[in-house]
Amino acid sequence: MVQVKDMHLPTRRAYHVIYDSSLVEALQYASSNNWTGVAPDLGVPQFSPERFPPKMREELREMSSTLSLEWGFHAPGDDLSLTATYPPVRLAIIEYMKQIIDFSRDVSDSATNLVVHAGLPPSFGKAGGEKEAFLKINHELYLRTLHENLSELIEYGEPDVHIALENHAWNHMVREAIGALLSEGLRLCLDIPKHYGPDLGIKSEDWAIFQENRNAIEVVHVHDWSKKHGSHQVVGTGSIDFKPSLQLLTGLGHPAQYVFEVRPRESAQESLSNFSQILKRTGISL
């Protein structure tokens, strides 16, 4: 087990809880290993809100408070889309998201966050290679759907569960929605490897949003990327240049929560140690 004793650490740091047997176990591990919080992913079936009756929620709240640990949460992102227009499906997604917000609020004794993905509408490419024709034709419908869904979640979460939109598969429609929703209280989640393309070039349109709205950044996802294994690798073992992101993130008005999305937790622990050395070398404080 890697023990991090270096002082070059983000003020707020949590690991992505996926393979832990329980949230109680996750809190115990975090408390013993230099984390200041935990970030369970609600895409994991055993962490689904309906599995936690009021008494269990109160116990988690008391335990995290006693251990001085904060929470962060990640909504299911692989199979739920906030662009879904099918009426009963859309209603069910929003209802489940509200259950997640209720759970997040119940176990937290301070403000917390819920990271969400926008999701993608259907794609019906045309012969010859035109891939976005369908989205162009139905742009207003999907934009309105995304805006209304996010707006409803932002309002429901106020004032203590901040909705943070992750830069996962952003397109023109999503970037347009962000521009309208920031004034409504939308927060941003910067996933560092995801603002790089497959050629390791920065996605300039996405990056511009973070540059222009840096104080809306609530959560930062930290992991590495390698050509062989893809993303969610141990920090320092891949090809990601962290320095541009760290320079942007230094001196934020409100410190972001750094969630190490490297699994299992022992690999997150190793990543925290390596990330500490990056901060030390660059002289950046978070």
Disulfide bonds with the S-S distance in Angstrom:
none
